[in-house]
Amino acid sequence: MAVQSGKDLLLKVDLTGDGQFETVAGLRATRISFNAETVEVTSLESAGGWRELLAGAGVKSATISGSGVFRDAATDERARQIFFDGEVPSFQVIIPDFGTVEGPFLITAIEYAGSHNGEATYELSLASAGALTFTAL
């Protein structure tokens, strides 16, 4: 895989629930992390005393974070509404030369900041709230 531009990692939100995704406006940085809890099944019979893990068990999760500049666009307004209403809409993460991850996410944190002589900025944190799908490119 060739080197990719960070701006190609996109976070999109379903604005109206109709499956039409819009890129979250003003993002400068985006990050996605996948996790899977382990279920240990080590016993006295484990070969050489090595830990054994149960395949396919445990809870899977994903987290997304992003930061950017406040633009007061439709996606900014929608993110605020999602947070304050406790909604769990569909989001998409486009990972360049890899694929698209899609599914329900809960906005767990939204922060706004600004300095006297600078732009208004925000940070978002999201947690997966259901099954995610992956579509390879």
DSSP file (Angstrom, degrees, kcal/mol; ACC not computed):
  #  RESIDUE AA STRUCTURE BP1 BP2  ACC     N-H-->O    O-->H-N    N-H-->O    O-->H-N    TCO  KAPPA ALPHA  PHI   PSI    X-CA   Y-CA   Z-CA
    1    1 A M              0   0    0      0, 0.0     3,-0.1     0, 0.0     2,-0.1   0.000 360.0 360.0 360.0 135.0    0.0    0.0    0.0
    2    2 A A        -     0   0    0      1,-0.1     2,-0.1    95,-0.0     0, 0.0  -0.339 360.0 -79.9 -77.7 161.0    1.3    3.4   -0.9
    3    3 A V        -     0   0    0     -2,-0.1     2,-0.3     1,-0.0    -1,-0.1  -0.382  52.6-151.2 -60.6 137.1    1.6    6.3    1.5
    4    4 A Q        -     0   0    0     -3,-0.1     2,-0.3    92,-0.1    -1,-0.0  -0.841  15.4-111.1-115.9 151.2   -1.7    8.0    2.0
    5    5 A S    >   -     0   0    0     -2,-0.3     3,-1.9     1,-0.1     4,-0.2  -0.622  22.1-133.8 -76.6 134.5   -2.7   11.6    2.8
    6    6 A G  G >  S+     0   0    0     -2,-0.3     3,-1.6     1,-0.3    24,-0.1   0.779 103.1  67.5 -59.7 -27.3   -4.2   12.0    6.3
    7    7 A K  G 3  S+     0   0    0      1,-0.3    -1,-0.3    22,-0.1    20,-0.0   0.633  87.8  68.4 -70.7 -10.6   -6.9   14.1    4.9
    8    8 A D  G <  S+     0   0    0     -3,-1.9     2,-1.0     2,-0.1    -1,-0.3   0.583  74.9  92.0 -84.2  -9.5   -8.3   11.1    3.0
    9    9 A L    <   -     0   0    0     -3,-1.6     2,-0.3    -4,-0.2    86,-0.2  -0.771  69.6-170.8 -83.6 105.8   -9.3    9.4    6.3
   10   10 A L  E     -A   94   0A   0     84,-1.5    84,-2.3    -2,-1.0     2,-0.5  -0.779  25.6-155.1-110.3 143.8  -12.9   10.7    6.5
   11   11 A L  E     -A   93   0A   0     -2,-0.3    13,-2.9    82,-0.2     2,-0.3  -0.975  21.9-176.7-111.5 124.2  -15.6   10.6    9.1
   12   12 A K  E     -AB  92  23A   0     80,-3.1    80,-2.4    -2,-0.5     2,-0.4  -0.917  10.5-156.4-124.1 149.1  -19.1   10.8    7.8
   13   13 A V  E     -AB  91  22A   0      9,-2.5     9,-2.4    -2,-0.3     2,-1.0  -0.948  24.8-120.5-124.5 144.2  -22.5   11.0    9.5
   14   14 A D  E     - B   0  21A   0     76,-2.2     7,-0.2    -2,-0.4    76,-0.1  -0.752  30.0-166.8 -80.6 105.6  -26.0   10.1    8.3
   15   15 A L  S    S+     0   0    0      5,-1.0    -1,-0.2    -2,-1.0     6,-0.1   0.847  78.3  15.0 -67.2 -36.6  -27.7   13.4    8.6
   16   16 A T  S    S-     0   0    0      4,-0.4    -1,-0.2    -3,-0.1     5,-0.1   0.423 102.6-105.4-123.7  -0.3  -31.3   12.3    8.3
   17   17 A G  S    S+     0   0    0      3,-0.2     4,-0.1    73,-0.1    -2,-0.1   0.579  91.3 110.2  85.8   9.0  -31.4    8.5    8.7
   18   18 A D  S    S-     0   0    0      2,-0.2     3,-0.1     0, 0.0    -3,-0.0   0.313  95.7-101.4-100.4   8.7  -31.8    7.9    4.9
   19   19 A G  S    S+     0   0    0      1,-0.3     2,-0.7    71,-0.1    -5,-0.0   0.537  81.8 130.2  86.5   5.6  -28.4    6.4    4.3
   20   20 A Q        -     0   0    0      2,-0.0    -5,-1.0     0, 0.0    -4,-0.4  -0.857  44.5-156.6 -95.6 113.6  -27.0    9.6    2.8
   21   21 A F  E     -B   14   0A   0     -2,-0.7     2,-0.4    -7,-0.2    -7,-0.2  -0.717   9.0-165.6 -98.0 139.6  -23.7   10.3    4.5
   22   22 A E  E     -B   13   0A   0     -9,-2.4    -9,-2.5    -2,-0.3     2,-0.2  -0.963  29.3-109.2-121.2 139.0  -22.0   13.7    4.8
   23   23 A T  E     -B   12   0A   0     -2,-0.4     2,-0.4   -11,-0.2   -11,-0.3  -0.458  40.4-107.2 -65.2 133.8  -18.4   14.4    5.8
   24   24 A V    >   -     0   0    0    -13,-2.9     3,-1.0    -2,-0.2   -13,-0.2  -0.506  46.1-117.2 -65.5 121.9  -18.2   16.0    9.2
   25   25 A A  T 3  S+     0   0    0     -2,-0.4    46,-0.2     1,-0.2    47,-0.1  -0.247  83.3  12.7 -69.5 144.9  -17.2   19.6    8.5
   26   26 A G  T 3  S+     0   0    0      1,-0.2    43,-2.6    44,-0.1    -1,-0.2   0.439  78.0 155.1  79.0   1.1  -14.0   21.2    9.6
   27   27 A L  E <   +E   68   0B   0     -3,-1.0    41,-0.3    41,-0.3    -1,-0.2  -0.382  16.6 172.7 -65.1 136.7  -12.2   18.0   10.7
   28   28 A R  E     +     0   0B   0     39,-3.4     2,-0.4     1,-0.4    40,-0.2   0.629  69.7  25.8-110.6 -27.8   -8.4   18.3   10.7
   29   29 A A  E     -E   67   0B   0     38,-2.2    38,-2.2   -22,-0.0    -1,-0.4  -1.000  62.4-179.1-141.6 138.4   -7.5   15.0   12.3
   30   30 A T  E     -E   66   0B   0     -2,-0.4     2,-0.3    36,-0.2    36,-0.2  -0.991   1.7-177.7-137.7 144.1   -9.4   11.7   12.6
   31   31 A R  E     -E   65   0B   0     34,-2.7    34,-2.6    -2,-0.3     2,-0.4  -0.999   5.8-169.1-143.8 138.8   -8.5    8.4   14.3
   32   32 A I  E     -E   64   0B   0     -2,-0.3     2,-0.4    32,-0.2    32,-0.2  -0.990   5.7-171.1-128.2 140.7  -10.3    5.0   14.6
   33   33 A S  E     -E   63   0B   0     30,-2.6    30,-2.4    -2,-0.4     2,-0.4  -0.996   8.0-155.1-133.3 134.0   -9.3    2.2   16.9
   34   34 A F  E     -E   62   0B   0     -2,-0.4     2,-0.3    28,-0.2    28,-0.2  -0.890  16.4-177.8-109.0 140.0  -10.6   -1.4   17.0
   35   35 A N  E     -E   61   0B   0     26,-3.1    26,-2.5    -2,-0.4     2,-0.3  -0.960  13.9-170.5-136.8 152.6  -10.5   -3.5   20.1
   36   36 A A  E     -E   60   0B   0     -2,-0.3    24,-0.2    24,-0.2     2,-0.1  -0.954  21.2-134.4-143.6 124.0  -11.4   -7.0   21.1
   37   37 A E        -     0   0    0     22,-2.5     2,-0.3    -2,-0.3    20,-0.0  -0.437  25.1-128.8 -71.6 150.7  -11.5   -8.3   24.7
   38   38 A T        -     0   0    0     -2,-0.1     2,-0.5    20,-0.1    20,-0.1  -0.742   8.1-150.7-101.7 151.5   -9.9  -11.6   25.3
   39   39 A V        -     0   0    0     15,-0.3    15,-2.8    -2,-0.3     2,-0.3  -0.959  19.2-146.3-120.0 110.4  -11.4  -14.7   27.0
   40   40 A E  B     +H   53   0C   0     -2,-0.5    13,-0.2    13,-0.2    11,-0.0  -0.595  24.3 172.5 -82.1 133.0   -8.7  -16.7   28.7
   41   41 A V        +     0   0    0     11,-2.7    12,-0.2    -2,-0.3    -1,-0.1  -0.013  23.5 149.4-126.9  27.3   -9.1  -20.5   28.8
   42   42 A T        +     0   0    0     10,-0.5     2,-0.3     2,-0.1     9,-0.1  -0.350  17.8 169.6 -64.0 140.6   -5.8  -21.5   30.2
   43   43 A S    >   -     0   0    0     -2,-0.0     3,-1.8     1,-0.0     6,-0.1  -0.827  52.9 -86.7-139.9 179.9   -5.8  -24.7   32.3
   44   44 A L  T 3  S+     0   0    0      1,-0.3     5,-0.1    -2,-0.3    -2,-0.1   0.761 126.4  56.9 -62.1 -23.4   -3.3  -27.1   33.8
   45   45 A E  T 3  S+     0   0    0      2,-0.1    -1,-0.3     3,-0.1     2,-0.1   0.446  75.9 126.3 -87.8  -0.1   -3.3  -29.0   30.5
   46   46 A S  S X  S-     0   0    0     -3,-1.8     3,-2.2     1,-0.1     4,-0.1  -0.396  75.7 -97.9 -63.1 130.3   -2.2  -25.9   28.5
   47   47 A A  G >  S-     0   0    0      1,-0.3     3,-1.9     2,-0.2    -1,-0.1  -0.254  98.2 -13.4 -56.3 120.9    0.8  -26.8   26.4
   48   48 A G  G 3  S-     0   0    0      1,-0.3    -1,-0.3    -3,-0.1     3,-0.1   0.615 117.4 -73.3  64.9  13.2    4.0  -25.6   28.2
   49   49 A G  G <  S+     0   0    0     -3,-2.2    -1,-0.3     1,-0.2     2,-0.2   0.633  89.1 153.7  75.7  13.0    2.0  -23.5   30.5
   50   50 A W    <   -     0   0    0     -3,-1.9    -1,-0.2     1,-0.1     2,-0.0  -0.495  50.7-103.4 -77.0 144.3    1.3  -21.0   27.8
   51   51 A R        -     0   0    0     -2,-0.2     2,-0.4    -3,-0.1    -1,-0.1  -0.368  34.5-153.2 -63.0 141.8   -1.8  -18.9   28.0
   52   52 A E        -     0   0    0     -3,-0.1   -11,-2.7    -2,-0.0   -10,-0.5  -0.959   4.6-158.4-119.8 140.2   -4.7  -19.9   25.7
   53   53 A L  B     -H   40   0C   0     -2,-0.4     2,-0.6   -13,-0.2   -13,-0.2  -0.929  22.3-117.7-119.0 143.7   -7.4  -17.6   24.4
   54   54 A L    >   -     0   0    0    -15,-2.8     3,-1.3    -2,-0.4   -15,-0.3  -0.683  33.7-126.5 -81.7 119.4  -10.8  -18.6   23.1
   55   55 A A  T 3  S+     0   0    0     -2,-0.6     3,-0.1     1,-0.2    -1,-0.1  -0.382  86.9  10.4 -66.8 139.4  -11.1  -17.7   19.4
   56   56 A G  T 3  S+     0   0    0      1,-0.2    -1,-0.2    -2,-0.1     2,-0.2   0.494 102.1 114.5  75.7   3.6  -14.1  -15.5   18.5
   57   57 A A    <   +     0   0    0     -3,-1.3    -1,-0.2   -18,-0.1   -18,-0.1  -0.513  42.6  53.7-100.5 171.8  -15.1  -14.7   22.1
   58   58 A G  S    S-     0   0    0     -2,-0.2     2,-0.4   -20,-0.1   -20,-0.1  -0.029  88.3 -62.0  91.5 164.2  -15.1  -11.4   23.9
   59   59 A V        -     0   0    0    -21,-0.1   -22,-2.5    -2,-0.0     2,-0.3  -0.705  44.1-151.3 -89.2 131.5  -16.6   -8.0   23.2
   60   60 A K  E     +E   36   0B   0     -2,-0.4     2,-0.3   -24,-0.2   -24,-0.2  -0.780  22.9 167.3 -98.5 146.1  -15.5   -6.1   20.1
   61   61 A S  E     -E   35   0B   0    -26,-2.5   -26,-3.1    -2,-0.3     2,-0.3  -0.979  21.4-154.3-151.8 163.7  -15.6   -2.4   20.0
   62   62 A A  E     -E   34   0B   0     -2,-0.3    66,-2.7   -28,-0.2     2,-0.4  -0.994   6.5-162.1-139.4 145.6  -14.4    0.6   18.0
   63   63 A T  E     -EF  33 127B   0    -30,-2.4   -30,-2.6    -2,-0.3     2,-0.4  -0.967   3.3-164.6-126.6 147.0  -13.7    4.2   19.0
   64   64 A I  E     -EF  32 126B   0     62,-2.1    62,-3.1    -2,-0.4     2,-0.3  -0.982   7.0-179.6-127.8 139.7  -13.4    7.2   16.8
   65   65 A S  E     +EF  31 125B   0    -34,-2.6   -34,-2.7    -2,-0.4     2,-0.3  -0.983   4.9 170.3-135.8 153.3  -11.9   10.6   17.7
   66   66 A G  E     -EF  30 124B   0     58,-2.0    58,-3.0    -2,-0.3     2,-0.3  -0.992  12.6-165.0-156.7 154.5  -11.6   13.7   15.6
   67   67 A S  E     +EF  29 123B   0    -38,-2.2   -39,-3.4    -2,-0.3   -38,-2.2  -0.986  25.1 127.1-141.6 152.9  -10.6   17.3   16.0
   68   68 A G  E     -EF  27 122B   0     54,-2.3    54,-2.2    -2,-0.3     2,-0.4  -0.933  52.3 -54.7-174.4-163.5  -11.1   20.3   13.8
   69   69 A V  E     - F   0 121B   0    -43,-2.6     2,-0.4    -2,-0.3    52,-0.3  -0.808  51.0-110.5-104.4 142.5  -12.3   23.8   13.3
   70   70 A F        +     0   0    0     50,-2.5    50,-0.2    -2,-0.4   -44,-0.1  -0.548  40.6 165.0 -72.2 124.6  -15.8   25.0   14.0
   71   71 A R        -     0   0    0     -2,-0.4    -1,-0.2   -46,-0.2   -45,-0.1   0.499  42.4-130.6-117.8  -9.7  -17.6   25.8   10.8
   72   72 A D        +     0   0    0      1,-0.1     2,-0.1   -47,-0.1    -2,-0.1   0.869  55.6 151.3  57.4  39.0  -21.3   25.9   12.0
   73   73 A A     >  -     0   0    0    -48,-0.1     4,-2.2     1,-0.1     3,-0.3  -0.348  65.3 -92.0 -90.2 175.6  -22.2   23.7    9.1
   74   74 A A  H  > S+     0   0    0      1,-0.2     4,-2.3     2,-0.2     5,-0.1   0.851 127.4  53.4 -58.3 -35.9  -25.1   21.2    9.0
   75   75 A T  H  > S+     0   0    0      2,-0.2     4,-2.3     1,-0.2    -1,-0.2   0.863 106.7  51.5 -70.9 -34.2  -22.8   18.4   10.2
   76   76 A D  H  > S+     0   0    0     -3,-0.3     4,-2.0     2,-0.2    -2,-0.2   0.935 112.2  46.6 -63.3 -46.0  -21.7   20.5   13.2
   77   77 A E  H  X S+     0   0    0     -4,-2.2     4,-2.2     1,-0.2    -2,-0.2   0.901 112.5  50.4 -62.0 -41.3  -25.4   21.1   14.1
   78   78 A R  H  X S+     0   0    0     -4,-2.3     4,-2.9     2,-0.2    -1,-0.2   0.892 107.4  53.4 -66.2 -39.6  -26.2   17.5   13.7
   79   79 A A  H  X S+     0   0    0     -4,-2.3     4,-2.3     2,-0.2    -1,-0.2   0.919 110.0  47.8 -61.7 -43.1  -23.3   16.4   15.9
   80   80 A R  H  X S+     0   0    0     -4,-2.0     4,-2.6     2,-0.2     5,-0.2   0.921 112.8  48.8 -61.8 -43.7  -24.5   18.6   18.7
   81   81 A Q  H  X S+     0   0    0     -4,-2.2     4,-2.4     1,-0.2     6,-0.3   0.920 109.8  51.6 -63.3 -44.0  -28.1   17.3   18.3
   82   82 A I  H  X>S+     0   0    0     -4,-2.9     5,-1.7     2,-0.2     4,-0.9   0.926 113.2  45.6 -57.8 -46.0  -26.8   13.7   18.3
   83   83 A F  H ><5S+     0   0    0     -4,-2.3     3,-0.7     1,-0.2    -2,-0.2   0.962 116.4  41.9 -64.1 -53.1  -24.9   14.3   21.6
   84   84 A F  H 3<5S+     0   0    0     -4,-2.6    -1,-0.2     1,-0.2    -2,-0.2   0.790 118.7  45.6 -70.3 -27.2  -27.6   16.2   23.5
   85   85 A D  H 3<5S-     0   0    0     -4,-2.4    -1,-0.2    -5,-0.2    -2,-0.2   0.548 105.4-127.3 -89.4  -8.1  -30.4   13.9   22.3
   86   86 A G  T <<5 +     0   0    0     -4,-0.9    -3,-0.2    -3,-0.7    -4,-0.1   0.805  49.4 166.6  67.7  29.3  -28.4   10.7   23.0
   87   87 A E      < -     0   0    0     -5,-1.7    20,-0.5    -6,-0.3    -1,-0.2  -0.297  34.1-150.9 -75.2 161.5  -29.0    9.4   19.5
   88   88 A V        +     0   0    0     18,-0.1    18,-0.2    16,-0.0    -1,-0.1  -0.625  30.9 166.4-131.3  72.0  -27.0    6.5   18.0
   89   89 A P        -     0   0    0      0, 0.0    16,-2.0     0, 0.0     2,-0.3  -0.219  42.0 -85.4 -81.7 175.5  -27.0    7.2   14.2
   90   90 A S  E     - C   0 104A   0     14,-0.2   -76,-2.2   -76,-0.1     2,-0.3  -0.618  43.4-174.3 -82.0 140.2  -24.9    5.5   11.6
   91   91 A F  E     -AC  13 103A   0     12,-2.5    12,-1.9    -2,-0.3     2,-0.4  -0.894  10.8-148.9-125.3 159.1  -21.5    6.8   10.8
   92   92 A Q  E     -AC  12 102A   0    -80,-2.4   -80,-3.1    -2,-0.3     2,-0.5  -0.983   2.4-161.2-125.9 142.1  -19.0    5.9    8.2
   93   93 A V  E     -AC  11 101A   0      8,-2.6     8,-2.3    -2,-0.4     2,-0.7  -0.987  10.2-154.5-120.7 119.9  -15.2    6.0    8.4
   94   94 A I  E     -AC  10 100A   0    -84,-2.3   -84,-1.5    -2,-0.5     6,-0.2  -0.848   8.1-167.3 -95.0 115.8  -13.4    5.9    5.0
   95   95 A I  E >>  - C   0  99A   0      4,-3.0     4,-2.2    -2,-0.7     3,-1.9  -0.918  28.8-116.5-105.7 113.9   -9.9    4.5    5.4
   96   96 A P  T 34 S-     0   0    0      0, 0.0   -92,-0.1     0, 0.0   -87,-0.1  -0.174  90.5  -2.9 -58.2 137.5   -7.9    5.2    2.2
   97   97 A D  T 34 S+     0   0    0      1,-0.1    39,-0.0    40,-0.0   -95,-0.0   0.665 130.5  66.7  56.7  20.3   -6.8    2.1    0.3
   98   98 A F  T <4 S-     0   0    0     -3,-1.9    39,-1.4     1,-0.2     2,-0.3   0.588  97.4-101.6-130.0 -58.6   -8.3   -0.1    2.9
   99   99 A G  E  <  -CD  95 136A   0     -4,-2.2    -4,-3.0    37,-0.3     2,-0.4  -0.984  33.2 -64.6 158.9-167.1  -12.1    0.2    3.1
  100  100 A T  E     -CD  94 135A   0     35,-2.4    35,-2.5    -2,-0.3     2,-0.5  -0.971  28.7-158.8-122.9 130.4  -15.2    1.6    4.8
  101  101 A V  E     +CD  93 134A   0     -8,-2.3    -8,-2.6    -2,-0.4     2,-0.4  -0.924  20.6 177.9-105.3 131.7  -16.4    0.9    8.3
  102  102 A E  E     +CD  92 133A   0     31,-2.3    31,-2.9    -2,-0.5   -10,-0.2  -0.993  18.5  93.6-138.8 143.1  -20.0    1.7    8.9
  103  103 A G  E     -C   91   0A   0    -12,-1.9   -12,-2.5    -2,-0.4     2,-0.2  -0.944  68.1 -41.0 162.6-177.3  -22.4    1.3   11.8
  104  104 A P  E     +C   90   0A   0      0, 0.0    25,-2.6     0, 0.0     2,-0.3  -0.515  51.2 178.1 -77.4 135.8  -24.0    2.9   14.8
  105  105 A F  E     -G  128   0B   0    -16,-2.0     2,-0.5    23,-0.3    23,-0.2  -0.980  21.4-142.0-135.1 148.4  -21.9    5.1   17.1
  106  106 A L  E     -G  127   0B   0     21,-2.7    21,-2.3    -2,-0.3     2,-0.8  -0.928  22.3-127.3-106.3 130.7  -22.6    7.2   20.2
  107  107 A I  E     +G  126   0B   0    -20,-0.5    19,-0.3    -2,-0.5     3,-0.1  -0.711  30.4 178.8 -77.0 113.1  -20.9   10.6   20.6
  108  108 A T  E     +     0   0B   0     17,-2.2     2,-0.3    -2,-0.8    18,-0.2   0.670  63.1  13.7 -92.8 -19.4  -19.4   10.2   24.1
  109  109 A A  E     -G  125   0B   0     16,-1.6    16,-2.2     2,-0.0     2,-0.4  -0.978  53.0-178.2-155.9 143.3  -17.7   13.6   24.2
  110  110 A I  E     -G  124   0B   0     -2,-0.3     2,-0.4    14,-0.2    14,-0.2  -0.962  14.0-175.4-142.0 125.0  -17.8   16.9   22.4
  111  111 A E  E     -G  123   0B   0     12,-2.6    12,-2.1    -2,-0.4     2,-0.4  -0.956   8.7-162.1-126.3 139.9  -15.5   19.7   23.4
  112  112 A Y  E     +G  122   0B   0     -2,-0.4     2,-0.3    10,-0.2    10,-0.2  -0.938  16.3 167.6-118.8 143.6  -15.2   23.2   22.1
  113  113 A A  E     +G  121   0B   0      8,-2.5     8,-3.3    -2,-0.4     2,-0.3  -0.971   5.8 169.3-148.8 162.0  -12.2   25.6   22.6
  114  114 A G        -     0   0    0     -2,-0.3     2,-0.3     6,-0.2     6,-0.2  -0.950  19.1-140.1-169.2 153.6  -10.9   28.8   21.3
  115  115 A S    >   -     0   0    0      4,-0.5     3,-1.7    -2,-0.3    -2,-0.0  -0.811  35.0-103.4-118.8 163.8   -8.3   31.4   22.0
  116  116 A H  T 3  S+     0   0    0     -2,-0.3    -1,-0.1     1,-0.3     0, 0.0   0.849 120.1  26.2 -52.3 -42.0   -8.4   35.2   21.8
  117  117 A N  T 3  S+     0   0    0      2,-0.1    -1,-0.3    -3,-0.0     2,-0.2  -0.001 116.0  70.0-116.1  29.2   -6.5   35.4   18.5
  118  118 A G  S <  S-     0   0    0     -3,-1.7     2,-0.1     1,-0.1     3,-0.0  -0.758  82.5 -81.3-135.7-178.1   -7.3   32.0   17.0
  119  119 A E        -     0   0    0     -2,-0.2    -4,-0.5    -5,-0.1     2,-0.3  -0.418  46.4-100.9 -83.2 159.5  -10.1   29.9   15.5
  120  120 A A        -     0   0    0    -50,-0.2   -50,-2.5    -6,-0.2     2,-0.3  -0.655  46.3-170.0 -76.7 135.6  -12.8   28.0   17.4
  121  121 A T  E     -FG  69 113B   0     -8,-3.3    -8,-2.5    -2,-0.3     2,-0.3  -0.824   9.7-162.7-125.0 164.0  -12.0   24.3   17.5
  122  122 A Y  E     -FG  68 112B   0    -54,-2.2   -54,-2.3    -2,-0.3     2,-0.4  -0.977   7.1-154.3-143.3 159.0  -13.8   21.2   18.6
  123  123 A E  E     -FG  67 111B   0    -12,-2.1   -12,-2.6    -2,-0.3     2,-0.4  -0.998  11.5-163.7-132.6 138.1  -13.0   17.6   19.5
  124  124 A L  E     -FG  66 110B   0    -58,-3.0   -58,-2.0    -2,-0.4     2,-0.4  -0.927   5.4-168.7-119.6 145.1  -15.3   14.6   19.1
  125  125 A S  E     -FG  65 109B   0    -16,-2.2   -17,-2.2    -2,-0.4   -16,-1.6  -0.999  11.3-176.2-130.0 133.7  -15.1   11.1   20.7
  126  126 A L  E     -FG  64 107B   0    -62,-3.1   -62,-2.1    -2,-0.4     2,-0.4  -0.944  10.6-158.7-129.3 149.5  -17.4    8.3   19.5
  127  127 A A  E     -FG  63 106B   0    -21,-2.3   -21,-2.7    -2,-0.3   -64,-0.2  -0.984  31.4-105.3-127.2 139.4  -17.9    4.7   20.7
  128  128 A S  E     - G   0 105B   0    -66,-2.7   -23,-0.3    -2,-0.4     3,-0.1  -0.317  30.1-173.8 -61.6 144.7  -19.4    1.9   18.7
  129  129 A A        -     0   0    0    -25,-2.6     2,-0.3     2,-0.1   -24,-0.2  -0.018  61.3  -7.3-132.6  28.6  -23.0    1.0   19.7
  130  130 A G  S    S-     0   0    0    -26,-0.3     2,-0.1   -27,-0.0    -1,-0.1  -0.973 102.1 -25.9 166.8-171.7  -23.8   -2.0   17.7
  131  131 A A        -     0   0    0     -2,-0.3     2,-0.3    -3,-0.1    -2,-0.1  -0.414  55.8-151.6 -68.3 136.2  -22.5   -4.3   14.9
  132  132 A L        -     0   0    0    -29,-0.2     2,-0.4    -2,-0.1   -29,-0.2  -0.797   1.7-146.9-106.2 150.4  -20.1   -2.7   12.4
  133  133 A T  E     -D  102   0A   0    -31,-2.9   -31,-2.3    -2,-0.3     2,-0.4  -0.890   5.1-154.2-114.5 150.0  -19.7   -3.6    8.8
  134  134 A F  E     -D  101   0A   0     -2,-0.4     2,-0.5   -33,-0.2   -33,-0.2  -0.991   6.0-170.1-124.7 128.4  -16.5   -3.4    6.8
  135  135 A T  E     -D  100   0A   0    -35,-2.5   -35,-2.4    -2,-0.4     2,-0.1  -0.968  19.1-140.5-118.1 114.8  -16.4   -3.1    3.0
  136  136 A A  E      D   99   0A   0     -2,-0.5   -37,-0.3   -37,-0.2   -38,-0.0  -0.396 360.0 360.0 -73.7 149.9  -13.0   -3.5    1.5
  137  137 A L              0   0    0    -39,-1.4   -38,-0.1    -2,-0.1    -1,-0.1   0.434 360.0 360.0 -83.4 360.0  -11.9   -1.3   -1.4
